[in-house]
Structure formats: C-alpha cells, structure tokens
Amino acid sequence: MAEIVRMPKLSDTMTEGVVAEWHKKVGDSIESGELLAEIETDKATMEFESFQEGVLLHIGVEQGQTAPVDSILAILGEQGEDIKDLLKEDTAPISVEEPIKEEIKEVKPEPVVAAPVAVQPVKEKPTISNTTFPPTNTISNLEIKASPLAKKLAKERGVNLKFVKGTGTDGRIVKRDIDNFQVKSVSIGQEFFKDEPVSQMRKVIAHRLAESKFSAPHFYLTISINMDNAIESRKAINQSISPSKISFNDFVVKAAAVSLKDHPRVNASWHGDFIRYYDHVHIGVAVAVDEGLLVPVVRFANEKPLTEIGQEVKDFAQKAKEKKLQPEEWEGNTFTISNLGMFGIDEFTAIVNPPDACILAIGGIQHVPVIKDGEIVPGSVMKVTLSCDHRVVDGAVGSAFLNSFKNYLENPVLLLGKDSI
C-alpha cells in the first residue's frame, strides 16, 4: 500500500525546507534507511533517509523547490500502484517556488497583452518608474523572444533582456546568452537592480531576531578592558604549544564561561511565567556564513582548556561554512558571544539570541594612549557590550558580570589557574 513521505522537521526552528538534491528518481526501489534526498533547512543541508521501503512513485517537491514541513515530499508504494486518491485526500499545503511552466502560461499568448502587466512593476518598484528605460524584468522582457529558463535566470540575476543578444533560433535568447551576458557592456546611465529570494536561514534570522528585539526589553552595558596582559599571555602560550594555537576569542569564551559561574543570574533565560537559571554553561559562538549567521555551541565551556575551546570553535566554523552542522551542535546555548573585532569593528551592540537572557558583543583591540601610574603610555584596549533582556537581568547584575569578565581578561593568570592550557 502506498505511503506518503512528508517534509521532515529537522530543527526546532524549521518551518519549511528546500530539496537540495534527490538521490533517487521515480521508479527506483528504496530500502528503509537508504538515503532519499538532501534537505536544506534554515541552518544546514542534511541527509534525509527513508523510514519506509518501496518504489518511488511520486516526487512532491522538485530539486531546488521549497515546501512547508509535513507537506508531501514523496510517495512510496508498489510498482504501478494508483496514487491519485492519495494525492486528492491529502490537504497539507505545499508552498513551492513558482515553477517554470507557470511562466510559459504567462507569456505563451501572441501577441503579448501589455496592459494587465504594465501596472505591476510600477507598484513594486515605484522608485524607478520615471527611468528612461524599462526596469529589469518588466514588459520589455515579456515582449522579447526568450526561453522560459532564460527569463527565469534573467529575473534572478537582474538582467534586462532588452540588452541581451540571442543566439538561439531566430535570435531567441537562451540560457547561455544569460550566462555570458556582461552588465558592463550596457550603456552608462542604465539603472539596474537584482532581487534575490530570501533563503531559509535568512527567514529564520529575521523572524527570531525581530521577535527578540520587539518582545524583549533590551538594555546595554559597555566596558573597556585593558588587553596588555592577555596579549602577553597569548604570545607566551602560543610559543610554548604546537601545533594548536589559541586566539583572543578563545580567551573571551573562557572568561565569559568562568564569569557566568561566578554570576549565575546572567546564565538564564525567560520562559514567560518562569525564569530558568542554568548550572551548566553552554556558550553559543556566532559564526558568519554567506547566507547569514549560525551559532554553534561550546558545551561546558567553563570546564574546558583554551586549546580545546579553540579547536572546537574552528571545527564549528568550518562545518558552518559547509552547512554540515548538526542540530545537537547549534542547540542548547545558555549565553551567546558575537565577536566582530576581527572585522575591524571597534564597538557594537548585538540583539539577544533567544532563549538566552544576554549576548556579549566583542569589538577589536585598539592601540590607544592610556593612563598608567599617573602617566600616559601606549595601551591595548578592547570594548565589549553586554545586551540584556531586562525581564531577566537588571543593570547591577549585568554590571557585576562585566566586571568579573574584565578582571579575568586583565589578569589572565586567574583565568588560566582554573585549569590547564
């Protein structure tokens, strides 16, 4: 009997997924536990194994398309089995990207009727309605002979078909013409824009951070830290150990973790009718990737030596860039650190990463004049800002945590004394 395979929920924040690749085609026999497809979630691309067995009778979401969780991904059954009734009975909504065949229906009639579609670009792009040339992908694109795929690619890449020379039959524009098109060949003064579909990761980032910013009352505490001793300690450690080297970020993670044990009321989260205080310390470390931001978690960071923290963060960063992080590697954080110092940022504020009560924003180390023993001398200063959810953390509590954090970094011998390097 035929069975429906539904779009799986592969992470706690996943509401829809993209089929990155099918490993089977209609007509293939599939065993339970066999790799069926690769699903792109908001955080990673994950392999999806079939829990059923049978012949692949139907693919509900084509490669590259998006569908909500629990919609029909595929149907497995016996060869030749009728699945029409199964498809009719299922009411789960499928929200996939518009397929190419819809474009064919739109542009097939000859001649093209301009009036109904001319209004749409003006409503969507009012800022360019007075341009001398038609905006990208407006009526002019529909009037020009081009394959459906070429039109789809032109829309995605912000290419105005008016300026593309077709090499297909009768001058028809085809895919290779879009691939070979160079924007620089267009005359100066032409306005261009490019619309990119929002990725799964960016959708979740937008939703979660907007919810955090507008529902959690944020306040911010900034402190300056003298990093001279930390610089000397790092230099000495890296000269004595090989091949593992530690970074300033490793010092930051360790100092934050130890400070959270000193001030457990910061190591907390808001749950509506109660506040949860954690005894364990799991530090989320924000990692920038092409599509946004991932936050892998260093678990029990207060108990780990600097070299182990450093290696974990490096491994997580590599996995994040390759979209290979697993759910257990990005879930369970009790506190988050976002470090933009390596990007030349002096100081910034970050949005609290739910469910954490706080996030620590780390700026770069600046070489500036400082007063020491009554004299102005060269110094190395790093500014950090703690963003707090005021429902959980008050100003005095956050300040006490920051002062402990500052003390550990300015006196790293105290930090290193808690375990081996």
SULPELIN-V118970 format. One record per residue. PHI is phi in whole degrees, 0 to 359 (none if undefined). NEAR is the number of other ideal C-beta (glycine too) atoms within 10 Angstrom. Layout:
# SULPELIN-V118970
PHI,NEAR ; PHI,NEAR
This chain:
# SULPELIN-V118970
none,8 ; 293,18 ; 231,16 ; 272,21 ; 258,22 ; 261,17 ; 300,26 ; 282,18 ; 265,15 ; 264,21 ; 208,20 ; 292,9 ; 257,20 ; 285,20 ; 244,15 ; 207,20 ; 224,28 ; 246,21 ; 282,24 ; 286,17 ; 197,13 ; 266,18 ; 259,15 ; 228,18 ; 235,8 ; 303,12 ; 103,9 ; 284,13 ; 275,12 ; 232,20 ; 263,10 ; 298,11 ; 90,10 ; 275,13 ; 295,13 ; 259,23 ; 201,24 ; 248,17 ; 249,23 ; 268,21 ; 262,25 ; 288,24 ; 236,30 ; 199,23 ; 260,18 ; 238,21 ; 285,13 ; 244,20 ; 264,14 ; 286,21 ; 266,12 ; 245,16 ; 227,13 ; 146,20 ; 267,18 ; 287,20 ; 267,20 ; 205,17 ; 253,19 ; 272,21 ; 228,23 ; 289,12 ; 301,12 ; 92,13 ; 268,17 ; 249,20 ; 212,24 ; 289,18 ; 304,16 ; 80,16 ; 283,20 ; 289,19 ; 271,25 ; 199,25 ; 230,23 ; 247,26 ; 186,19 ; 268,10 ; 305,9 ; 83,7 ; 290,14 ; 280,9 ; 243,15 ; 301,7 ; 295,9 ; 296,18 ; 290,13 ; 290,8 ; 288,8 ; 285,16 ; 249,5 ; 296,14 ; 292,9 ; 244,17 ; 243,11 ; 265,17 ; 293,13 ; 299,10 ; 287,13 ; 297,11 ; 298,9 ; 293,10 ; 292,17 ; 297,12 ; 297,9 ; 286,14 ; 251,17 ; 295,9 ; 300,8 ; 238,6 ; 285,6 ; 291,14 ; 274,11 ; 282,12 ; 304,7 ; 293,8 ; 263,14 ; 292,13 ; 288,9 ; 300,11 ; 300,19 ; 294,12 ; 292,8 ; 280,11 ; 231,17 ; 297,9 ; 287,9 ; 240,17 ; 293,10 ; 261,6 ; 294,12 ; 294,7 ; 256,17 ; 296,17 ; 297,21 ; 304,25 ; 64,22 ; 263,22 ; 306,17 ; 300,17 ; 293,23 ; 285,18 ; 280,15 ; 274,20 ; 289,15 ; 203,25 ; 289,19 ; 305,17 ; 294,14 ; 297,26 ; 293,23 ; 296,18 ; 294,19 ; 297,23 ; 295,16 ; 293,14 ; 262,17 ; 71,15 ; 259,24 ; 274,22 ; 298,25 ; 300,15 ; 258,17 ; 258,21 ; 271,10 ; 279,18 ; 245,12 ; 276,15 ; 301,8 ; 57,6 ; 76,12 ; 292,14 ; 280,25 ; 238,18 ; 305,15 ; 297,12 ; 291,22 ; 291,21 ; 298,10 ; 270,10 ; 291,20 ; 247,7 ; 300,13 ; 295,5 ; 282,9 ; 283,16 ; 297,7 ; 297,5 ; 104,8 ; 284,14 ; 273,13 ; 226,15 ; 209,11 ; 224,11 ; 259,12 ; 247,9 ; 297,9 ; 286,10 ; 288,16 ; 301,24 ; 296,21 ; 294,15 ; 300,17 ; 290,19 ; 302,20 ; 299,12 ; 293,13 ; 292,15 ; 285,16 ; 295,11 ; 298,11 ; 295,19 ; 296,13 ; 266,9 ; 251,12 ; 262,20 ; 288,11 ; 277,17 ; 219,13 ; 230,12 ; 233,18 ; 242,14 ; 219,14 ; 258,16 ; 236,22 ; 282,17 ; 259,22 ; 303,16 ; 292,14 ; 295,23 ; 297,15 ; 294,12 ; 295,21 ; 299,19 ; 299,10 ; 294,12 ; 296,19 ; 291,13 ; 282,9 ; 260,8 ; 238,13 ; 203,7 ; 270,4 ; 290,15 ; 245,14 ; 255,21 ; 248,17 ; 296,19 ; 296,17 ; 294,25 ; 300,24 ; 298,25 ; 299,27 ; 295,28 ; 297,24 ; 295,29 ; 297,27 ; 292,20 ; 294,26 ; 293,26 ; 291,16 ; 287,16 ; 229,18 ; 296,15 ; 287,16 ; 272,27 ; 274,28 ; 212,22 ; 211,20 ; 268,20 ; 230,10 ; 81,6 ; 255,5 ; 203,8 ; 249,15 ; 260,13 ; 253,14 ; 265,17 ; 275,8 ; 278,14 ; 239,23 ; 244,21 ; 266,30 ; 277,23 ; 246,25 ; 295,19 ; 236,20 ; 280,16 ; 233,16 ; 303,8 ; 266,16 ; 158,16 ; 215,16 ; 239,25 ; 232,23 ; 293,23 ; 242,21 ; 270,25 ; 276,16 ; 51,11 ; 298,28 ; 293,22 ; 265,14 ; 259,21 ; 288,17 ; 302,24 ; 297,16 ; 290,19 ; 300,23 ; 300,21 ; 292,15 ; 298,21 ; 298,22 ; 297,14 ; 296,12 ; 297,20 ; 298,17 ; 294,12 ; 298,18 ; 298,23 ; 295,14 ; 268,11 ; 58,19 ; 245,12 ; 295,26 ; 261,14 ; 308,16 ; 293,9 ; 267,21 ; 241,22 ; 251,16 ; 96,14 ; 295,24 ; 249,27 ; 199,27 ; 232,25 ; 237,26 ; 238,22 ; 246,24 ; 249,17 ; 300,21 ; 289,12 ; 260,10 ; 83,8 ; 271,14 ; 286,13 ; 196,17 ; 201,17 ; 244,14 ; 246,22 ; 271,18 ; 306,24 ; 265,22 ; 303,18 ; 268,17 ; 303,27 ; 272,30 ; 216,29 ; 220,25 ; 252,25 ; 263,24 ; 252,26 ; 268,22 ; 281,17 ; 278,18 ; 253,15 ; 269,10 ; 222,10 ; 291,10 ; 228,15 ; 264,9 ; 224,12 ; 54,5 ; 79,5 ; 237,7 ; 272,9 ; 226,10 ; 295,10 ; 214,16 ; 240,17 ; 240,18 ; 237,22 ; 261,19 ; 231,24 ; 233,19 ; 262,23 ; 269,27 ; 236,25 ; 275,23 ; 293,14 ; 290,13 ; 248,23 ; 244,26 ; 265,12 ; 301,11 ; 294,8 ; 294,18 ; 297,23 ; 295,16 ; 298,15 ; 299,26 ; 297,22 ; 291,14 ; 293,20 ; 301,25 ; 298,18 ; 297,15 ; 293,25 ; 285,25 ; 281,16 ; 229,15 ; 299,22 ; 299,9 ; 292,14 ; 290,21 ; 291,17 ; 290,9 ; 279,14 ; 192,14 ; 285,9 ; 289,14
